[in-house]
Amino acid sequence: MQVALTILWYAAAILYSVASLRALVYMRWVKRLPRTHNSVALPKVSIIFAARDEAERIETTIRRLLALSGIEFEIIPVDDRSRDETSQILKRLSAEDSRVRPKRVDVLPEDWLGKCHACHLGAQSATGEWLLFTDADCWMKSDTLTRALTVAQTERVQHITMTPGVSPNTLAAEGWHLAFLVTVVDWIARTNSDHPRGHLGVGAFNLVHRDTYQKFGGHETLRLTVVDDVKLGRLVRKAGARTRAFIGGDDVECHWGVSVRQIIKIMEKNYFAALDYNVAFAVVTGPVMMVLWAAAILGLFSGQFVGTAAGIALLSLILPATLLARLLNWKIRGALFAPFAFVALNYAILRSTYVTLRQGGVKWRDTFYPLHKLRAGNVY
């Protein structure tokens, strides 16, 4: 037993030390969206999002979008078979402002995910040179889109994406968000350094040039892809285009859960899909990582050098989490909690895998999609 525990401590010490060091190195590429000054005319943008039973939040979302400044735009919300007041709200808002051009889906075509079909439908009627795919529950600052498009023109890239901010209502939510960001700083770094395999796309903010979108086939290519936002970034790279990725913070905030339990539930359909439905990899990143995390926690109280080293290695993740908290203008408390949130991230991966395999697929927006279809339609 002691031998096994010692091996786990060595493994945890190496794993978390490397993870922390890598994150610190990659942080040089991780930034907020710059506050650039635009001196040239900006092209028109079509803002597209799918909405399903979003009556509680969608009016505020659209009114905030209508307050965007310094740019010509249109808003194309696609009502994906909503059963609440979403459709009526969209009709009222479109009557108030001609820039709101809602669409309605009553019947979902076969072999389409509802969100992907809605984005496809919105893009078909878009008139902008750039397309911004976002979510119905995401709120932006008035200058966010102008700044993003200015960066795209200045750096001559065809895609801008941002991780969404969350309102830090609870210590758990802050810790979760910072722990999640620590796991994606390498993605951001490879993307911003134009690494050949670097790509990233985030559903809260995917701003892509229309020509690039059409070049990779748009959402028709993504029609059965659960993590269509991430895979959009991959298709941008495959099309030979370039991306810049930023930490969104309050530039684009989404309405996520305020507790770890809520966030795990929200991510239930996503994490296994993000692993390309690879069961073996999910097992490694789920149970094995949870065991190593537990070993590191135990090591803090073991009184043995290697155990203490494992625990300190885990706690060293506070360092990159603190840098991320500073980027977000948050207090340090979330960073202090971040190492303890990693077990929840690993559990979320395990739960997503278990639920998807148990169901034999994914149920999303009242439609069930068999796993064999999702695998066949996935973008690799």
C-alpha positions in Angstrom: 0.0 0.0 0.0 2.8 2.4 0.9 4.6 1.7 -2.3 1.5 2.4 -4.4 0.9 5.6 -2.5 4.5 6.7 -3.0 4.2 6.1 -6.7 1.1 8.2 -6.8 2.8 11.0 -5.0 5.7 10.9 -7.4 3.3 11.0 -10.3 1.2 13.8 -8.8 4.3 15.9 -8.0 5.6 15.6 -11.6 2.1 16.1 -13.2 1.1 19.3 -11.2 4.6 20.8 -11.3 4.8 20.5 -15.1 1.2 21.7 -15.4 1.9 24.8 -13.3 5.1 25.6 -15.1 3.6 25.1 -18.5 0.7 27.4 -17.6 3.1 30.1 -16.3 5.1 29.9 -19.6 2.0 30.1 -21.7 0.6 33.1 -19.8 2.8 35.4 -22.0 0.3 34.7 -24.8 -2.8 35.1 -22.7 -4.4 38.6 -22.7 -7.6 40.5 -22.5 -9.0 42.2 -25.6 -7.0 45.4 -26.1 -8.6 48.8 -26.0 -7.5 49.8 -29.4 -8.4 53.1 -31.1 -10.1 52.6 -34.5 -9.3 55.2 -37.2 -10.8 53.5 -40.2 -14.3 52.4 -41.2 -15.3 49.0 -40.0 -17.3 46.5 -42.1 -20.8 45.4 -41.3 -21.2 42.5 -38.8 -24.1 40.0 -38.6 -24.7 38.9 -35.0 -26.2 35.4 -35.0 -27.4 33.2 -32.1 -29.8 30.3 -31.4 -32.5 30.8 -28.8 -34.4 28.1 -27.1 -36.8 29.1 -24.3 -34.8 32.2 -23.5 -37.7 34.5 -22.5 -36.2 35.4 -19.2 -33.0 36.9 -20.6 -33.2 37.4 -24.3 -34.7 40.9 -24.3 -31.8 42.2 -22.2 -29.4 40.4 -24.5 -30.7 42.1 -27.6 -31.1 45.5 -26.0 -27.4 45.3 -25.0 -26.5 44.3 -28.5 -28.4 47.2 -29.9 -26.3 49.5 -27.7 -23.1 48.3 -29.5 -21.3 51.4 -30.8 -19.0 52.4 -33.6 -20.1 49.7 -36.1 -22.8 48.8 -38.5 -24.5 45.5 -37.5 -27.6 43.4 -37.7 -28.9 40.9 -35.2 -30.3 37.6 -36.3 -31.7 35.6 -33.4 -33.0 32.2 -34.5 -35.8 30.9 -32.3 -35.2 27.2 -32.2 -38.6 25.7 -31.4 -39.1 27.7 -28.2 -42.2 27.0 -26.1 -42.2 30.1 -24.0 -42.5 33.8 -24.9 -39.2 33.9 -26.8 -40.9 34.2 -30.2 -43.3 37.0 -29.1 -40.4 39.0 -27.6 -38.4 38.7 -30.8 -41.3 39.9 -32.9 -41.8 42.9 -30.6 -38.1 43.9 -30.7 -37.9 43.5 -34.5 -40.9 45.9 -34.8 -39.1 48.4 -32.6 -35.7 48.2 -34.5 -35.2 47.0 -38.0 -31.7 45.8 -37.1 -33.3 42.9 -35.3 -34.2 40.2 -37.9 -35.5 37.1 -36.1 -35.9 33.7 -37.7 -38.1 30.8 -36.5 -37.5 27.0 -36.6 -40.6 24.9 -36.1 -39.3 21.6 -37.4 -35.7 20.4 -37.0 -34.4 18.7 -40.2 -33.0 15.2 -39.8 -29.3 14.8 -38.9 -28.9 18.3 -37.5 -28.3 19.5 -34.0 -30.7 22.3 -33.2 -28.1 24.9 -32.4 -26.0 24.2 -35.5 -29.1 24.3 -37.7 -30.2 27.6 -36.2 -26.7 29.1 -36.8 -26.7 27.8 -40.3 -30.1 29.3 -40.9 -29.0 32.7 -39.5 -25.8 32.7 -41.6 -27.7 32.0 -44.8 -29.7 35.3 -44.4 -26.7 37.4 -43.1 -25.6 40.4 -45.0 -22.5 41.3 -43.0 -18.9 40.9 -44.1 -18.2 39.4 -40.7 -20.3 36.9 -38.7 -20.4 36.9 -34.9 -21.8 33.7 -33.5 -22.7 34.1 -29.8 -25.2 32.7 -27.3 -28.6 34.0 -26.3 -27.5 34.5 -22.7 -24.3 36.4 -23.4 -24.0 40.2 -22.7 -21.3 42.4 -24.1 -19.9 45.8 -23.4 -20.8 48.5 -25.9 -17.4 48.6 -27.5 -16.5 44.9 -27.4 -17.4 44.2 -31.1 -15.6 47.3 -32.3 -12.4 46.5 -30.4 -12.5 42.9 -31.6 -12.9 43.8 -35.3 -10.2 46.4 -35.0 -7.8 43.7 -33.7 -8.8 41.5 -36.6 -8.0 44.2 -39.1 -4.8 45.3 -37.4 -3.4 41.7 -37.0 -4.9 40.5 -40.3 -6.6 37.5 -38.9 -9.9 36.0 -40.0 -11.2 34.9 -36.6 -11.5 36.4 -33.1 -12.7 34.3 -30.1 -13.0 35.0 -26.4 -13.7 32.9 -23.4 -16.8 34.1 -21.6 -16.7 35.8 -18.2 -19.0 34.8 -15.4 -20.3 36.9 -12.6 -18.2 35.8 -9.6 -21.1 35.3 -7.2 -19.6 32.4 -5.3 -16.1 31.2 -4.3 -16.8 27.9 -6.0 -17.8 29.5 -9.3 -14.7 31.7 -9.3 -12.4 28.7 -8.5 -14.0 26.6 -11.2 -13.7 29.3 -13.8 -10.0 30.0 -13.0 -9.2 26.2 -12.9 -10.9 25.9 -16.3 -8.9 28.8 -17.7 -5.7 27.2 -16.4 -6.5 24.1 -18.5 -6.9 26.1 -21.7 -4.0 28.6 -21.6 -2.0 26.3 -23.7 -4.8 26.3 -26.4 -4.8 30.1 -26.3 -1.0 30.3 -26.5 -0.8 27.9 -29.5 -3.6 29.8 -31.2 -2.1 33.3 -30.7 1.4 32.1 -31.7 0.1 30.7 -34.9 1.2 27.2 -34.1 0.3 24.9 -37.0 -2.0 22.8 -34.6 -3.2 25.8 -32.6 -6.9 26.5 -32.7 -9.7 27.6 -30.4 -13.3 28.6 -30.7 -15.7 29.6 -27.9 -19.5 29.8 -28.3 -19.8 33.0 -26.4 -17.8 34.9 -29.1 -16.8 33.5 -32.4 -16.2 36.4 -34.9 -15.3 35.0 -38.3 -14.9 36.5 -41.7 -17.6 35.5 -44.1 -15.2 34.2 -46.8 -13.4 32.0 -44.3 -16.8 30.7 -42.9 -17.9 29.8 -46.4 -14.5 28.3 -47.3 -14.8 25.6 -44.6 -18.5 24.9 -45.3 -20.0 26.8 -42.4 -22.3 25.1 -39.9 -23.3 22.5 -42.5 -19.9 21.0 -41.9 -20.7 21.2 -38.1 -24.2 19.9 -38.4 -23.8 17.0 -35.9 -21.0 18.5 -33.8 -21.9 19.1 -30.2 -18.9 21.3 -29.4 -19.4 23.2 -32.7 -17.8 26.4 -31.2 -14.5 24.6 -30.6 -14.6 22.8 -33.9 -15.3 26.1 -35.7 -11.9 27.2 -34.5 -10.4 24.0 -35.9 -12.0 24.5 -39.3 -10.7 28.1 -39.4 -7.2 26.7 -39.0 -7.8 23.9 -41.5 -9.0 26.6 -44.0 -5.6 28.3 -43.7 -6.9 31.2 -41.7 -5.6 32.7 -38.5 -7.2 33.3 -35.1 -6.7 35.5 -32.1 -8.0 34.3 -28.7 -8.6 36.5 -25.6 -9.9 36.1 -22.0 -13.3 37.7 -22.2 -14.0 38.7 -18.7 -16.6 41.5 -18.5 -16.2 42.2 -22.2 -18.5 39.2 -22.8 -20.3 37.6 -19.9 -22.5 34.5 -20.0 -25.2 33.4 -17.6 -23.6 30.2 -16.2 -24.4 28.4 -13.0 -23.4 30.0 -9.8 -22.5 26.6 -8.1 -20.2 23.8 -9.1 -23.1 21.4 -9.3 -24.9 23.6 -11.8 -21.8 24.0 -13.9 -21.2 20.3 -14.0 -24.8 19.8 -15.2 -24.4 22.4 -17.9 -21.2 20.7 -19.2 -22.7 17.2 -19.1 -23.2 17.0 -22.9 -19.9 18.8 -23.8 -16.9 17.3 -22.1 -17.0 13.8 -23.6 -17.7 15.4 -27.0 -14.7 17.7 -26.5 -12.6 14.5 -26.1 -14.0 13.3 -29.5 -15.9 10.5 -27.6 -12.6 8.8 -26.8 -13.4 6.5 -23.9 -9.8 5.6 -23.1 -8.7 9.2 -22.9 -11.8 10.1 -20.8 -10.9 7.3 -18.3 -7.4 8.7 -18.0 -8.4 12.3 -17.6 -11.3 11.4 -15.3 -10.7 8.7 -12.7 -6.9 8.6 -12.9 -6.7 12.4 -12.5 -9.1 12.3 -9.6 -6.9 9.7 -7.8 -3.8 11.8 -8.3 -5.6 14.8 -7.0 -6.7 12.9 -3.9 -3.1 11.6 -3.4 -1.7 15.1 -3.6 -4.2 16.4 -0.9 -3.4 13.4 1.3 0.3 14.1 0.7 0.0 17.5 2.4 -0.7 15.8 5.7 1.6 12.8 5.2 4.7 14.2 6.9 6.7 12.5 4.1 8.9 14.5 1.7 7.5 13.1 -1.6 3.9 13.4 -0.3 4.5 17.0 0.7 6.1 17.7 -2.6 3.0 16.3 -4.4 0.7 18.6 -2.3 2.9 21.7 -2.9 2.9 20.9 -6.7 -0.9 20.9 -6.6 -1.0 24.2 -4.7 1.4 25.7 -7.2 -1.5 26.0 -9.6 -2.5 29.0 -7.5 0.2 30.9 -9.3 -1.2 30.8 -12.9 -4.7 31.1 -11.4 -3.7 34.3 -9.6 -2.4 35.8 -12.9 -5.7 34.9 -14.5 -7.6 36.5 -11.6 -5.6 39.7 -12.1 -6.5 39.7 -15.8 -10.2 39.5 -14.7 -9.8 42.1 -12.0 -10.9 39.5 -9.4 -9.8 39.1 -5.9 -7.2 36.4 -5.1 -9.7 34.2 -3.2 -10.8 32.3 -6.4 -7.2 31.5 -7.2 -6.6 30.1 -3.8 -9.6 27.8 -4.3 -8.7 26.8 -7.9 -6.5 23.8 -7.1 -9.4 22.3 -5.2 -11.7 22.9 -8.1 -9.7 20.6 -10.4 -11.3 17.5 -9.0 -14.7 18.9 -10.0 -13.4 19.4 -13.5 -12.2 15.8 -13.7 -15.5 14.6 -12.2 -17.3 16.6 -14.9 -15.4 14.8 -17.6 -16.1 11.4 -16.0 -19.8 12.2 -15.6 -20.2 13.5 -19.1 -18.6 10.3 -20.4 -20.8 8.1 -18.2 -24.1 9.8 -19.0 -23.4 9.8 -22.7 -22.4 6.1 -22.8 -25.3 5.2 -20.5 -27.8 7.0 -22.7 -26.1 5.8 -25.9 -26.0 9.4 -27.1 -26.9 13.0 -26.1 -30.3 14.6 -25.5 -30.2 18.3 -26.3 -33.2 20.6 -26.7 -35.6 17.7 -26.4 -34.0 15.8 -29.3 -32.0 12.6 -28.8 -28.9 12.1 -30.9 -27.4 8.5 -31.0 -23.7 8.3 -30.2 -22.9 6.5 -33.5 -24.4 9.5 -35.4 -22.5 12.0 -33.4 -19.2 10.1 -33.9 -19.9 9.9 -37.7 -20.7 13.6 -37.9 -17.9 14.8 -35.7 -15.2 17.1 -37.0 -11.8 15.7 -36.2 
